[in-house]
Amino acid sequence: MAAADGGADRLPRQFKAKVEGIGSNPLVIAEEVPVDPGEVPPDFERYRPIARTLKEYRRAAGALLGGKYSHLAEAAPAHMREPCVPWVILCDDGVVVRWDRTAEEDPKVRMVYEWEGEAPTVASAAPKFSQGVVYAAPDPSAFAPPADGPRIQMSIHEAVTGHVRPVVVGRIAFVVPWPITGGAAGTHGARPVAAISVANEFTLNMVGEMFDERADAVAGNGQRFITTGRFELPVGWRVFEVYPQTDPTRWQPEMAASWAELDLLAVAASRNVLDRQLQQIDPNAAARKRIAALLQEAEALLNGREAPVQVFLQQHPELIQPSYRRVWPKLPFGRRVTDFVLQEQSGEYLLVEIEAPTRRLFTQEGQPHNELVHAVDQVTDWRRYIEDNLATVQRELGLAGISTGPNALVVIGRSGDLRPEDRRKLITMNNESPKTRILTYDDLFANARAVAENLLGTLWNIQGDAQVYYLPAES
């Protein structure tokens, strides 16, 4: 293969080389050999506008996403939002462009104008350079791609047993009708339009129905939902494009910035339409995902020290009281300092004492542990100070309207450390002193989950950018 390197802004460096790319690795140049000027095709220079245009397009996309379209950075195609090397394969009947991720700050454009001594066609170059994903055929409906290309598999994972059972296995391939002739190539002077452009970031939408495992699953009686999520193929390119053979002068570097902006606006329009449709279906989806992620993060902190949990709950007081109006951390009541004071929507106040999740509630003899006694005594001291200094607390600490006996919450220990008799004693203690509630961290987060699910629907612990939208019940 012969190639030109960096031909966008200066005379290209031309050489013979092998190009290698395996799996999800970008293409690399190996065994580079200088080329004799006499071996360069005489019409090669006329293709330089392609390299210059792609170079300017990439620069413009980076500037736009770093500026006025920064809000689209996550949604933009990969070859616009991250450094990529455009590989341009010049074929007898078209142009194949492959965008590969790179660590270069200002990536070169690499043009391939000869392949193993033979001028390639789109039909031969597309499958090879796309790693078996893109094909060109006269009749796509009759074309069967080889079985050795990338595949997608969907499986059911049993959380308890760890067993994985495949349910869908399929071959992924894109076939473009080829050759393209006549008006399909576009009018003279117009922007070159790709016959196919494939970004290696696919959105998978799946419709399902959720049932309570304790009830019989009858189609139509469960909670219907749509899941959306992205996935990538194990290939080295980020975007793969095929262009019909046209006059290279239609590639206009001075228009590249406008083309990049139009492409970003198209991405924004497409995303807005989809987001609007999904939000109309289920406006609570984003809130459910946020609460599920918070609970998962909170539970991961429970095996550690007290301080990180306190900081987390201070940042997310909705896990303590979902309907809170305002929160005050570390308020001094005399010599004693609270962990939190929350004001509920009703105007009532809640004093919160946070102890470490590693602390014990009861001794082996079944008596309240001194760590629990200390926490409850803290609450008693706060109330005594408020009773003795009510006007000062209301005026200087800003707790307007607080009563002399506000409600209190003590969060301490783990439910797994409680024996059945300990659990019964804890229930009795809460019943005897209803204004001072004692919860383990597990109880606190279970309550937060129950409230959220009662308001928003069942929470899913989903990863990445996946999302679940509940469909309304069929009438």
Number of C-alpha atoms within 10 A of each C-alpha: 16 22 25 24 18 18 22 22 14 10 12 17 13 22 20 21 20 16 15 11 15 12 13 15 14 19 22 12 12 11 9 15 12 11 15 10 10 7 9 17 10 9 7 12 12 11 17 20 19 21 26 22 21 23 23 20 24 23 18 19 26 20 16 19 20 14 11 9 17 14 12 18 19 10 13 22 19 20 24 23 20 20 20 26 27 26 25 23 26 24 24 12 19 19 23 25 25 26 24 24 20 16 10 10 9 13 17 22 25 23 26 25 22 18 19 11 9 10 16 21 18 25 19 13 22 27 19 13 21 22 20 19 23 25 24 22 16 14 12 15 9 8 12 11 18 10 11 9 15 16 14 12 10 12 12 12 12 10 8 6 7 9 10 12 11 10 9 10 11 11 14 15 17 15 20 19 14 17 15 16 11 7 8 11 19 16 12 12 11 11 15 20 14 18 16 17 17 19 16 20 15 12 13 11 13 11 13 12 16 15 15 9 7 6 8 10 13 9 11 12 13 16 17 18 17 17 15 15 17 14 13 13 18 14 20 21 29 23 22 24 20 25 21 23 18 16 13 13 15 17 22 21 20 12 13 22 19 14 17 20 17 12 16 22 15 13 15 16 12 12 15 12 10 11 12 12 12 18 13 11 16 18 15 16 18 15 13 24 19 13 22 20 17 18 17 13 12 18 14 11 15 18 12 12 14 17 13 14 22 18 13 15 18 18 12 16 18 18 24 19 18 15 14 19 16 13 18 16 16 14 15 14 17 13 8 14 15 18 19 21 20 24 20 16 13 9 15 16 24 23 21 23 21 20 24 22 21 15 18 20 25 22 11 9 8 13 12 18 15 14 17 20 13 13 18 18 12 18 22 15 16 23 21 16 18 21 14 12 14 18 15 12 21 15 11 9 13 11 20 14 14 18 15 15 15 16 17 22 21 21 22 26 24 20 17 8 15 17 13 9 9 20 15 11 16 19 13 12 15 14 12 11 10 12 14 21 19 24 21 23 23 18 16 18 19 14 17 19 20 15 15 20 15 10 11 18 16 15 20 13 13 13 10 7 10 15 19 23 21 23 16 11 10 7 3
